[in-house]
Amino acid sequence: MSKKDLTRELPISLQGIETILLFLNERDKSTSSIRKISEKTDLSMRVVKNILLQLEKFNQVERVLEKNNILPKWRITKFGKRVLKEAEGLENNIKFPSREEELIYNINIPKEKDELKDLFKANLELISAKLNTVQSQLNRNLGPILDVNNPVFEDLMSFIITRVKYLSSQVSYIPKDPVKVLKISKYGEKKPQISLKEGQYFYGELNFYLALILNELNRIIDFISKLSQNIENKAISEAYSIATDLRDEIRILSNLIYQLNEIDIQNHKLSQDNIKKILNKKIDASILDNIIEIPLSAELITQSIKDSVLDVLGKLSKGEKKLMSHTIEITDNFPMVVLYDFILDEKPYLSFSIEEFEKAINSLADDGYIPGIKIIQEDEDHYLKIIQLKAHDISEDEIKLVSIAIKFQKLTLADLIDETKWSTNKSMNLLNRLTDLGILKHSKSLLHGEQWYIICNR
């Protein structure tokens, strides 16, 4: 007998315990009224109230009396979260054959217009709540990472937190009634009429994307959990490796949110056949073929890379150095891996290797758009490829400093002086110049003082 069949045989009250805990867990620290829980779980208010009172006895939920409200609201406790996590252990251990299979897991899109609209609003709220949870969990991990004095790891985590915050703001701009927004027309124009079928397809596609985003957020939360465990166990190298994988997951999340924002009544991302499959509950991984990784020709990928680099060059020329969506600062020079990762972050629908990226950069240099790639190399194992957007001569002393920075991974002013016997003034001037050029990165904290480092591991 399947798990689904067993679930059907459970009394409604027992099924409701898990349903209510899951709903409150999704809401995290947000409170919910009995009426709202009833509406979102399809359980009667009487059943919801009885379950909440029972769960309260076991300290799995708590009531909160908000200002000027007579009736209490409810939220899950830390103990309730732990109980739920243990209860979900079996389901969490499901081994999916692919990421795509995991992303379409348990997606159930209704057909009725009102149900589609309600589901859209509910899932939009859940996504906002989950993004807040993700941001909170990431912030909790940043402190322990700062303690281990790994600037490259700190840099990566700071970016991931910034990106999640940015995506959260993008989601907040999505209207809760997208059809109403679509109906706004220019003065004197007749408002467009949307047929029942058009509305059904529109909301069906939107809800499918929201479901994918929710499943991707679940994957991200799982990655953060593994990250936390490794940090607690002082397995910093493993934690860093998980963080790099987490960056890839954030790119998928970015791609899904960007595509969701582009959907309107005239611009569908999915074919009509695929939307029909979704509405008829015949969802399979093939629907994701043009979503997770958009198939593009090698020529189109190369051109997209070139356009992205030229866009960065344009921002540099205008003096635009900081971006809301990223922690990177646009400078005259980039270690190649830094610009490579930046473009993958900003254009998450693209998929290309660093070798393909280097080929596109060389093509831009051949065409005279940028100076090109400069290689600073001391030996076979210690070298750095720098993309120069604007030409700068690099002195022998600066090359020596870069070589030292590569070997040290992170260095202080004292480290540099000890290694080179240069004066304090000379050392500081060189460090500042290479930082201004974008070759070195500077880190300053009360715990570890001032340090300089290069991101070059790829």
Secondary structure, 3 states (H helix, E strand, C coil): CCHHHHHHHCCHHHHHHHHHHHHHHHHCCCCECHHHHHHHHCCCHHHHHHHHHHHHHCCCEEEECCCCCCCCEEEECHHHHHHHHHHCHHHHCCCCCCHHHHHCCCCCCCCCHHHHHHHHHHHHHHHHHHHHHHHHHHHHHHHHHHHCCCHHHHHHHHHHHHHHHHHHHHHHCCCCCHHHHHCCCCCCCCCCCCCHHHHHHHHHHHHHHHHHHHHHHHHHHHHHHHHHHHHHCCCHHHHHHHHHHHHHHHHHHHHHHHHHHHCECCECCCCHHHHHHHHCCCCCHHHHHHCCCCCCCHHHHHHHHHHHHHHHHHHHHCCCCECCCCCCECCCEEEHHHHHHHHHHHCCCCCCCHHHHHHHHHHHHHCCCCCEEEEEEEECCEEEEEEECCCCCCCHHHHHHHHHHHHHCEECHHHHHHHHCCCHHHHHHHHHHHHHCCCCEEEEECCCEEEEECCCCC
